[in-house]
Structure formats: structure tokens, C-alpha cells
Amino acid sequence: MADPFSDNPFAVGTSANNPDASNPYGSTGAWGTAPGDAADDSNGGAWGATTTTNNDVYTPSTLPPATGYMSGGGGGGGGGVGVGYGSQSFSAGGANGASSSAPLTEADLSRREAELNKREAELKRLETELAKNGVVLSSKKNWPKYCSVVHHNIAEDIPENLQWTVRSAYFCYVGLLVCLFWNFMGCCGAWIVDGSIAAFLFGSLYVVGGVPGAWWLWYGRLYKAAMKDSAFGYGLFFLTFTTAHLIFVGWSAIAPPIINSWSHTGFWVGAQEVQSQSAALAIIYYIGGGLWSVEFLWSFWTLKKVYWAFRGAGHSASSVKRGAATQAVLG
């Protein structure tokens, strides 16, 4: 019986219409015959032969052998595993997986700790040598203790042979602060007893301007001059200390009855004017005169010690001039 679909040009050939009976994998179509083989399933059709890969045949992997192994883990997201093949690597794991190396041994930790201790000791040695040569590595503000506004460390910043000289000037500065605050108390008393508002205003001005002014004008200059062995710095100290500090302290101790003398708690005002107004206020002025006198004497002694240190370092008036010229050039 004739095949009713034999005239279909797209039909796939079978053994009945396959002229090559020796090739069971061949196929014929409207436009020809396509041979087949055992490895591939080939089918002919209207547009020619088609070949289908036989997936039942196992082909060994050509990837190179694994060369590395990585594992990782993380909280919440899980760990990960990675395998490397030659120059390529493949990894799998959670989002938080991370590679990790072998943990450090106790010997490694001890070795690193010893290296850190050695470096720390070397840094301390270098800092000590630089401090002896007047080089400051740290300018951390540490004075006053509870409200730090400036850096001040005589033991580390100043050479050993000049430390007592600078410390003497520091005591002079602290003494000035005591005198200024006591003077302010006396001016407040004068305002209460005599109604002298000018004395109160001037006393306030001495405190507000004298505390930072003395540091900037003469003590800070001496501190830096001793630290850097600067002849020009010493010269500035001599100029400001004698013209600003010594004259003001001596005037306050005497307190002559001119230019608003009530603003200075000295002997003259206490003996002649304040005593007639209030005995208690006169005592405050007498104590103030004594404080100003002690401050003057200590300041004069400090000036002599600084001059000895200045000459002992080999400085002179000519070295001060050279230092001033250098400073002018450097700006």
C-alpha cells in the first residue's frame, strides 16, 4: 500500500525510503539525503541535514587540576568555599563569606610584639635626644592644668642648665598673677567704700590685659629663647621685661598719688588716703603693697639670672643684632 505522506517534502526518511540501507542513521528529504553515523543523530529535512549532539556520551573534563583551596565564613550570611584551577578560581558561599589565611602562631605574635617594643624604645630615645637639643616634637596644650590654653613643659623643653632660670621666671609670672588678683580685690573695695568706679575699671583692665600680656611679652619670649638658644629672643625679653614688667610692678608697690592711684594697692595710697576712709580696706592695700614689693625684688633677681645665662651661652649685644637682622630677613 502506498504511503499517503510520501509526497511530503519535509518528511524524514525511514528505512522504507532510505536508499542507503547500510546506513541506518541516514535520512532523506525532498532535497537530498543526509548521511548519519553512530555518534551523532543526523536528520534530513527540507533545508538539508541537521546534526544533533549525542549527550549520552561522557566527555572527560579538560579543566586543569585544582591548585588552591579557600574557605570562608561569616555570621548570618554563611560561609563560602572556593577552588582554583590553574589561573582561574571558582568560589561559592554566602554573601558574607571571606577568604582567610592560616592563623598566626604564638611565636609570630611574640616576634611582632618584640619588634613593636623595639621601635617604641627607639622613638623614645630619639625624642629624648631632640629635647636635649631644644627641639620640641609635641606642642600639646597642657597649661593651666584644668583649662589648657598653651604648651608648657620646662623639664622636657628646656636644656637642663637653663631649667632653674626659666623656672625662676615662671615663679615671677605666677607671683604677678597673685598680685593682680589681690589688686583687683582692693579696687573692688575702693569702689564700695569711696565709690571710685575708675579704680574698679582700671583694676579689671590690669587683670584682663596683664595675665595674657605678661606671658606673651616676656615669659613666653624667655621660654622660647632658652629652648632655641636664641640671642634675639633674649634681647626681646630684656626689652619687654624691664620696660613693661619692672616699671609696672614698682609703680604698683609705691602707688604715688597721681594718675588714679586708687587702682594700685600700694603703700602710699594705703597710708595716706585709704586709711582715712576704711581701716579694713587700708589693710588690704598694705598687704597688696607688700606683695608688689616681693614681686619687684624677685623680678630683679630673675633679670640677673637671665643675664648670666645669656652671657654664659656666649651671647652679646652684637649677637642680638645679628639675630635681629636674620629675623628681619626671614620675616
Secondary structure, 3 states (H helix, E strand, C coil): CCCCCCCCCCCCCCCCCCCCCCCCCCEEECCEEECCCCCCEEEEECCEEEEECCCCCCCCCCCCCEEEEEEECCCCCCCEEEEEECCEEEEEECCCCCCCCCCCCHHHHHHHHHHHHHHHHHHHHHHHHHHHCCCCCCCCCCECCCCCCECCCHHHHCCHHHHHHHHHHHHHHHHHHHHHHHHHHHHHHHHHHHCCHHHHHHHHHHHHHHHHHHHHHHHHHHHHHHHHCCHHHHHHHHHHHHHHHHHHHHHHHHCCCCCCHHHCCCHHHHHHHHHHHCHHHHHHHHHHHHHHHHHHHHHHHHHHHHHHHHHHCCCCHHHHHHHHHHHHHHC
